Amino acid sequence: MYGKTATAIIALAALLTCPAYSLGMGTPTPVLSDVDWLAGSWYGKGLGGSFEEHWTPAAGGTMLGIFRLVQDDGVSLVEYLMISQEAERVVMRFKHFRPDYSTWEEDRPLEFTLLSASDREAVFHSDVPDQDSPRRITYRLTDAGELMAITAGSDDEGRLIDSFEVLFTPEQH
C-alpha cells in the first residue's frame, strides 16, 4: 500500500512541476522551446524560383524569421515572421511584403497558435475569423534532415483544403 501511494505522489509531483502540461487537461501545452529546432538557415527551389527561410534561436521570449522568394533574378516576396511565447500560448505572426515594402495584409499580421509540437514537427493553426488563408502551417523535419513546410487554407465550413508543400535543405545549393 505504501509503495503505490508513494508512486502516485511522485507521479503527481512530476506532472505538477512540468511546465509542458496544462493542469486538469493532462495534455502537453506547447512552449517556445519546443520549436527551437527551427533555428537556422533553410533553402529550397519551387514556387517558380528559389527561396530561403532563416530563424534565429529563441531570445527574450521570441524567435525571429525571414522568408525570401526569388523569381527571375528578383525578389518577388518577403515575409517577416515572429514566434512568441505569450502567457497561455505560443503564437506565430507574420506579414507578406512586396519588393517595394508594401504589404499584402492591410491592417494586421496573420496570426497562428502553436497547437502541437515535438522535436520533429510543429503545427500552427489560425482561428482568426476574418483571416482568409492560410489556416494551418505545419513544419516537419524529415529523416533526411530537410525541413518541410505544409500550408493549408480552409473552405466555407472550416475544413482544411488547398494544401501545398515546400521542402528546404539546411544548405544552400
C-alpha positions as CSV (number, residue, x, y, z in Angstrom):
1,M,0.0,0.0,0.0
2,Y,2.7,2.5,0.9
3,G,4.5,1.8,-2.4
4,K,1.5,2.6,-4.5
5,T,0.8,5.8,-2.5
6,A,4.5,6.9,-2.8
7,T,4.4,6.2,-6.6
8,A,1.2,8.2,-7.0
9,I,2.6,11.2,-5.1
10,I,5.8,11.1,-7.1
11,A,3.9,10.9,-10.4
12,L,1.6,13.8,-9.4
13,A,4.5,15.9,-8.3
14,A,6.3,15.3,-11.6
15,L,3.1,16.3,-13.5
16,L,2.5,19.5,-11.5
17,T,6.1,20.7,-11.8
18,C,6.3,20.1,-15.6
19,P,5.5,23.3,-17.4
20,A,4.7,21.5,-20.7
21,Y,1.5,20.1,-19.2
22,S,-1.7,22.1,-18.7
23,L,-3.3,21.4,-15.3
24,G,-6.5,19.5,-15.5
25,M,-6.1,18.6,-19.1
26,G,-3.2,16.2,-19.0
27,T,-2.2,17.2,-22.5
28,P,1.0,18.9,-23.5
29,T,0.8,22.7,-23.8
30,P,3.5,23.8,-26.3
31,V,6.1,26.2,-25.2
32,L,8.6,28.3,-27.3
33,S,11.5,25.9,-26.7
34,D,9.5,23.1,-28.4
35,V,10.3,24.8,-31.8
36,D,13.9,25.7,-31.2
37,W,14.9,23.1,-33.8
38,L,13.6,25.6,-36.5
39,A,16.6,27.9,-35.8
40,G,19.0,28.1,-38.7
41,S,19.0,28.7,-42.4
42,W,16.9,26.7,-44.9
43,Y,17.0,26.8,-48.7
44,G,14.8,25.4,-51.4
45,K,13.6,25.5,-55.0
46,G,10.0,25.8,-56.1
47,L,7.2,28.3,-56.2
48,G,8.6,29.4,-59.5
49,G,12.0,30.2,-58.2
50,S,14.3,29.7,-55.2
51,F,13.5,30.5,-51.6
52,E,15.1,30.7,-48.2
53,E,13.9,30.9,-44.6
54,H,16.1,31.9,-41.7
55,W,15.1,31.5,-38.0
56,T,17.0,33.0,-35.0
57,P,17.3,31.0,-31.8
58,A,14.9,32.0,-29.1
59,A,15.8,35.0,-27.0
60,G,13.6,37.3,-24.9
61,G,10.7,35.0,-25.5
62,T,10.8,35.2,-29.3
63,M,12.2,33.7,-32.4
64,L,12.5,35.9,-35.5
65,G,12.2,34.6,-39.0
66,I,12.5,35.9,-42.6
67,F,11.4,34.2,-45.8
68,R,12.5,35.3,-49.3
69,L,11.3,34.1,-52.7
70,V,13.5,35.0,-55.7
71,Q,12.0,34.6,-59.2
72,D,13.6,35.6,-62.4
73,D,16.6,37.1,-60.6
74,G,14.5,39.4,-58.5
75,V,12.8,39.2,-55.1
76,S,9.1,38.7,-55.5
77,L,8.1,38.2,-51.9
78,V,9.5,38.6,-48.4
79,E,7.9,37.5,-45.1
80,Y,8.9,38.7,-41.7
81,L,7.9,36.2,-39.0
82,M,7.9,36.1,-35.2
83,I,7.1,33.3,-32.9
84,S,6.5,34.5,-29.4
85,Q,5.8,32.9,-26.0
86,E,2.7,34.5,-24.6
87,A,1.0,33.8,-21.2
88,E,-1.2,30.9,-22.3
89,R,0.1,30.1,-25.8
90,V,2.9,30.3,-28.4
91,V,1.9,32.4,-31.3
92,M,3.4,33.0,-34.8
93,R,2.7,36.2,-36.6
94,F,3.9,37.3,-40.0
95,K,3.2,39.7,-42.9
96,H,4.0,39.4,-46.6
97,F,5.9,42.2,-48.2
98,R,6.3,43.1,-51.9
99,P,9.7,44.2,-53.3
100,D,8.6,47.9,-52.7
101,Y,8.0,47.0,-49.0
102,S,4.2,47.4,-49.3
103,T,2.3,44.6,-47.5
104,W,-0.3,42.1,-48.7
105,E,-2.1,42.4,-45.3
106,E,-3.5,45.9,-44.9
107,D,-4.3,46.0,-41.2
108,R,-2.6,43.3,-39.1
109,P,-0.3,40.3,-39.5
110,L,-1.5,36.8,-40.0
111,E,-1.7,35.0,-36.6
112,F,-1.4,31.3,-35.7
113,T,-1.3,29.5,-32.4
114,L,1.0,26.6,-31.9
115,L,-1.3,23.6,-31.5
116,S,1.2,20.9,-31.0
117,A,5.0,20.4,-31.1
118,S,7.6,17.7,-30.9
119,D,11.3,17.5,-31.7
120,R,10.4,17.0,-35.4
121,E,7.0,18.7,-36.0
122,A,5.2,22.0,-35.2
123,V,1.6,22.6,-36.1
124,F,0.4,26.2,-36.1
125,H,-3.3,26.9,-36.7
126,S,-5.4,30.1,-37.1
127,D,-8.9,30.6,-35.8
128,V,-8.9,34.3,-36.6
129,P,-12.4,34.7,-38.1
130,D,-11.6,37.2,-41.0
131,Q,-8.2,35.7,-41.8
132,D,-8.8,34.1,-45.2
133,S,-5.8,32.0,-45.8
134,P,-3.7,30.2,-44.8
135,R,-5.4,28.4,-41.8
136,R,-2.7,25.9,-40.9
137,I,1.1,25.7,-41.3
138,T,3.0,22.6,-40.3
139,Y,6.8,22.5,-40.1
140,R,8.2,18.9,-40.2
141,L,11.8,17.8,-40.0
142,T,12.3,14.8,-42.3
143,D,14.6,11.8,-41.6
144,A,17.0,13.3,-44.2
145,G,17.3,16.5,-42.2
146,E,15.2,18.6,-44.6
147,L,12.5,21.0,-43.4
148,M,9.1,20.5,-45.0
149,A,6.5,23.4,-44.6
150,I,2.9,22.4,-45.4
151,T,0.4,25.2,-45.8
152,A,-3.4,24.7,-45.9
153,G,-6.3,27.0,-46.3
154,S,-9.9,26.3,-45.4
155,D,-13.3,26.1,-47.1
156,D,-16.6,27.8,-46.1
157,E,-17.2,25.1,-43.5
158,G,-13.8,25.4,-42.0
159,R,-12.3,22.2,-43.5
160,L,-8.6,22.3,-44.4
161,I,-8.0,22.4,-48.1
162,D,-5.6,23.6,-50.8
163,S,-2.5,22.2,-49.1
164,F,0.9,22.8,-50.7
165,E,4.3,21.8,-49.5
166,V,7.8,23.3,-49.9
167,L,11.0,21.5,-49.0
168,F,14.0,23.2,-47.5
169,T,17.5,21.8,-47.1
170,P,19.9,23.2,-44.4
171,E,22.5,24.1,-47.0
172,Q,22.3,26.5,-49.9
173,H,22.6,24.8,-53.3
